[in-house]
């Protein structure tokens, strides 16, 4: 399959955030799978001045319309260390600058013109390419106008948009719409218009054939006011084209077989060493050791406080059993007193670590028999994925998209990988934890759960394969409309 990507960043050529790393990983894996993949980037000063990056002129020059004028560009070429072909759009007026998006924490005032110009150059390159790309995959707001331009010009490409953060929308004043050269009806509530401004990301969501978000849990959460960053009504309207593909970025470097923070690295092939990590963690955490003790680990942060109160309320009943509970992360001020009461009352069986300590977090996951998410899992499901990867059986409250990570354990059929509950309360937590603990008391079931979770594949290769599946559904006529 022939795929053309467009982005404002790509590691190691130019990087200001995780977008660059995500794209580098995805393109490399797609190439490994045998697909033709190229990336179009602006030719920034930082790339031009980097002596380790070897570029060459392609001889391709053209002009594109931006508002009332036509602006020339020249195309250069290079390759990433993984061998991915990169086209560089050169126009000094726009890209020969010290920053990518701005300087001194201020965006460049002409960012609309810069990236409208760049996006039009991407489409002109796609038109000239031989063989032509089957899919244009656009990344973040900087290239999100491409789907509208493709539709208006009736270009023969399927378009995929990955927002890489809904908070970054490319919101500009209405007069910048004239730079797109799109007909006026595109600037409407059903198009690019957003409370009187031009919103590039909104337009991309509306006009793209598919929109990729980081996992089905995120897809569900993004359609709510809490996580949609003001675009939740648009995402609900366009939910038929939303596709959840988990990101591998947040699990990079999280491999228990090669984790230097652990007392004893372990793997699916050698799981026995995992028990040594529990002994070490209980000692570090000040928890009472026990041969048959089960360890439950849960995480919280400043923005994910739901469920912590219910957890604290459940401890009197939960800790009657031979159980140890470790809570990691910041807790809101209104829970300070209940937390201190729990720490004193259940010393040796309950511990709280308020300051984030990554090595300690790694040790905790390696020690956990169960990982508890006492409220709706965060949209990115970062800690849930890491816990599963380290072999902990997950416990989570039912919420949209959870099925992609946790499936309820069925004793008779031995299917599933964790435990799902519906009552977001202390009673619900006690009931589901006791059910999970009873299951782990059966050595055969405990071993099956460990094997099912430990080393779960959240790898870049799996992510790339999911993208290929999406591309194929879009490109081949018998599948068009199912994902877009």
N, C-alpha and C positions, 0 to 999 in steps of 0.2 A: 504494500500500500504506500502511496506517496502522500506525505504529510508536510505541510509548511506551517511552521510555528512563527509567531510574531510576539515580541516581548520588549520591554524596556531594559531588561537585565538578563544576564546569563553568566553563571560562574564557569570558568574563572576569569572571563573577560572583563566583566563589570558587575559589581555587587553592592547593593545597599541594604539587602534584607533576604529573607528566606525564599522569596520568589526566584532569585537567581539559582539557588541550590536545587530547588524543586525542579526547575526546568532542565538543569544540567543532568540530573538523575533520570528524569523521564526520557529525554532525548537519547541519552546513552543506552538505556534499556530498550527503547524502541529500535534503535539501530542493531543492537545485539539480537533482537528477535527477527531481523532480516528486513525491516521496513526502510524505505527511503525517507529520511527526515532531514529537513533543513530549518534553520532559524534565521529570522531577519531581526537585526538590531540596529539602533542608531550608532553611527560611527563617532562615539564620544572622544573628547580630547584625551581622557584617561586611557582609552584603548590605543589611540594613535601614538601616545608617548610611552607606552609600555613596550620596552625593547624585546621582551620575551614573546610578544605576540607578533607573528609574522603575517602580514597582510599583503595582498596583491590586487592590482587593478583588474577588473573583469572586462573593461572596455565598454560597459553598459552605462549609458547616460540617457536621461529623459527628463521631461518636465511634467508636473502635475498641477491641476488647478487648485488654488486655495483662495476662496473668496473671489475677488475681482481680478486676481493676478495669476500668472503661471510661474512656478518656481522650479528651477533645475536641481537635479541631484546626480551624484555619481555613485556607482556601486562597487564596493571592494569586497574581498572574500578572504576568509581564513577558516581554520578548523579548530575545534576544541581538542583537548588531549585525548578524548574518547573517539576522535575522528568524525565528529558531527560537523557537517558543512554549515558555515555561518556567512550570511550576506550582511554587509555593513552599509547602511544608507548614510552618505556623506553630504552634509550641507553645513558649512562652517557657521553660518548665521544662527543656526539652531543648536548645533551640537558641539561646537568648539568652545566649550565653557568649562569652568572649574567643577561644576556640580552636575549631577544627573537630573535632578528635579528642581534644584534651587541652591541657595547658599545662605549660611547663617540662619538656618531654621525658617527661611522664607522661600516660598515657591517662586519660580520665575513667573513674571506677569504674563508672559506669552506662551505658557504651557499648552493652552488650547491649540494655538497655531502650530507649535512644535510637533505635537503628537497627532494632530489632524494631518499635517504634511507627511509625517512618518507613516501613518496608516494608509494614506493614499499611495505612497511609494510601495508598501507591501502588496497592495492589490495590483499595481502595475507590474511588479515582479512576477506575481502569480499568473497574470495574463500572458506574460512573455515566456514563462517556463515551459520547457519541452523535455520530458512529458509534463503535462499540467498537474498540479497537486489535486488530489481528490478531496482533501480536507484542509481547511484553514483553521488552525487552533490558536485562538487569541488569548493572551494572558493579561489580566488586570485591566483597569480602566483605560490605560494609555492606548490600547488597540481595540477597545470595545465598540468603537464606531464602525468597525469593518463589517459586521453583519448587516447593518442598515445600508451601507454602500453596496455590498454584494447584492442585496435584494433590489435596490433601486436600479443598479446597472444590469441586473439579470445575469450575473456571472455564474458559471457552472460549478460552483464550489459549495460543499457543505461546510457549515461554520459551527465551531465549538468554542464556547467562552468559559474560561476559568477565572473567576474574580480575584482569588488570592486575598481575601479580606473584604467583606462587604462595606467596611467603614471607609474604604478608599474608592471614591465614586467618580472623580473627574467632574466636579460640579462647577460650571462656568456661567457667566452672565449671558443673557439671551442673545446679545449682539454677536457672540462668537459662533452662534449657529450658522450665520452667513458664510463662515469659512468652510463649512462642510459641502456647500453647493448642492445640498439635498433640497428637494421640493418642500415648500412651506408646510405641507400637511404632515411631514415627519416631526415638526415641532408642535406636538399636541400632547394631551394627557395620555393618549394611546401610543406615544412615541418618546421623543427625547426630552420633552418639556417636564420640568419638575419644580413646582411652586415658582414659576416664572423664570427659572434658570434652565440651562442645558445640562442634563445629567448623562454623561457618557455611559456609565455602567448600567443605568436603567435602560437606555436604548439597546445596549448589547444583550441584556436579558430578554428583552421583548423580541428582537429580530434574529437572534442566534437560533440555530436548529437544536442545539443542546447546551445546557449550562451545567458545568461540573462543580460540585461542592464537595468538601472533604468528608464524605461518609453520609450514610442515610440518616444517622442521628442529627448531623448538621443540617441536612435537607429539611428535616421536620422542624428543628429549632429556628431555622432562618425564616420560616413563614410566620413567626410570632413577633410581636412588637419588641420583646426583650432582646432579640438577637438579629432582627432583620435590618437594623440600622436605617429605619425609615423606608426601606424597600420591601418590607414584608407584604404589603398589599399586591405589589407587582409580582413577587415570588409566588404568592398564592394563585394569582391569575395564570401564571406560567408554570404551575407545578407539574404539568404533563411533560415538560422538557427538562426538569431538574434530575440530575443523575448524581448519586452519592458514591464517590470512590474515595475510600480512606487514604489519608496521606501517610507516607512512610517517613516523613521528616522527623516527627516527634518520637520515633523509635530508633532512629539512627544512633548507633553506639550503645544501644541497650540490648546486649546479648549476654545472657548469664554464663555462657561457656567462655567468654573472653572479658569478663568484668573484673578489673583489678581491685574494685572496692569490696569484693566478696571474700569471705574467709576461704571458701572452697568453690571455685567455678564448677558448673555442672551443665549438662545438656540432656536432650531426650535420649541420647545413646548411653549417657552415664548419669542417671538421675539420683543415684544413691547419695552423692555428695551434698545434695540439697539440705539434708537434715543437719549437717554441720553448721550451716548458715543460721538455722533457727537457734541452735544453742548459743552461737556467738551473739546474735541480735538480742536475745533475751538478757544476756549478761550486760551488753552495752546499754540496753534500755532500762536496766534496773528492774526487770520483771522476774518473778520467781520461776526458776526452771522446773521442768516436769517432763518425765518420759512420755506421758500420754497427753500433755497439754496441747491444745490447739490455739493457733495464733490468728487473730483477725486484725487486718490492717485496713485503715481508711484514711483518705486524704481530704483536706479542705483548703480553701484559700479565701482571700478577701471577697471575691465575687461569687463563690459557691458555698454559701453558709446553710442552705436549706438541708434539713435532715440532721444537723449536728445536735440540736436540742433533743430530737427524738432519740438519737443514739445515747446521749447522756442519761436520758430518762429510762433507757432500757437496761442500763448496766447492772442495777440491783438484781434483776432476774437473770440476765445473761451470764453474769460472773459467778452464779451459784455453781455452774458447771466448771470443769477444769479447762478454763478458757483464759487467754490473755488478749487484751485489746490495746492496739497502738493507734493513736490519732496523730497525724502529722499535718501541720499547717496552721495558719492564723485563724483565730476564732473571734467573732464579733464581741464588742464590749458587753452586750447584754447577757452573754453566756459566761462571762469571767467567773462569777460566783458559783454557778452550777458546775463549772469545770473544776474549780479549786476544791469544791466539796467532793467531787468524784475522785480526784487525784488522792485526797487524803483518805477517803473511805475505802478505796479499792487499791491502796498502795501494794505494789507487787503483782497486781493483775491488770491494772490500767495505767497507761502512760500517755502524756501528751508532749509533743515537741512543736513549739510554736515557730521557731525560726527555720526557714527552709535550709536543709543540708542535703545536697545531692548524694554524697556517699552514704549517708544514713538512710535516705530514701531507697537507694539500691539494696542495702542490707535488709531493709524492712520487706521489700517485695520478695526477696529471696527466702525470707523466713516465713512468709504468710501462707497459711493453709487456705485462708479465705480472704478475698478482697471485697470489702463492703462499700457500695455506693448507696448511702442511705436515702438519697433523693435523686431526682432525674439526673442522669449522667450528663456532664458537660457536653456541649455540641461537638467538640473535637475528640472527646473520649480519650484524651492523652494518657491519663493514669490508668484507666481501665485497660487500654491496649498493652501498656507496659506490664501491668500486673499479670495479665493473661500470658504474655510472652515469657514471664519469669515462672510460670507454672501455678499461680494461685487460681483457685476456682472462684469465679466472680459471683457476687450477689448484687443484684441491681433491681431497682423498682421499674416496673413496666413503663416505657415511654417510647415515643415515636423513633423508629430507626434502630432501636436497641438490638433487634434480631440480627443485625450485621455483626455483632460482637458477642452477645450472650443468648444462648438458647437453653430453655429450662431442661434440667436433667430428668429423664424418664427412666425409672428403675427397670421396668419390664423390658424395654427395648434398648436400654443403655445408650440412648441418644441425648444430645445436648452437651453443654460444657460448663453449666453453672446453674444458678438458682434465681428465679424471677418472682418478685412479689408485687402486689398491687396496692397494699395499704401502706401509705407513706406516713407511718406512725411508730411509736415505740412498740406497740403490740405487733405490728407487722414485722418490725426488725427482729424481735424476739422469736416469733414463729418461724420466720424464714431461716434465721441463723441456727435454730435448733434442728430444723429439717436438714440443713446442710451438714451440721455436726453429726447427726445420726448417719447420714450417707457416708461421711468420711470414716466412721467407726467400722465400716465394712472394708477391709483391706483391698478386696478386689475392685470395689467401686472407686475407692480412693486412688488406686493405681490407674484406673481407666481415666478418671478426671485429670490427673496429673499429665498423663500422656496426651490427652486431647488438647490441653492448653499449652503446655510447655513447648516453646519454640514455634508457636503459631506464626504462620507466614504473613507478616505485614510488610514484606520486602518490596523494594522498588520494582523488581521483576513482576511481582503479582499486580502491582499498581499499573504498570505498563500494559500488561495483558488485559486488564479491565478497560483501559483506554482503547486498545485495539478492538475489543469487542464492541465498544460504543461506536467507533469509527465505521466498523463494518455494518452495523445496524443502520447507520445513516446513509452510507454510500450505496449499498445494494438495494434495489427497488423493493424487493419483497419485505424488507425490514423498515423502510422509511415510514416514519410516523409512529413507530413503537416507542422510540426513545426521544423523539423530538416533537 
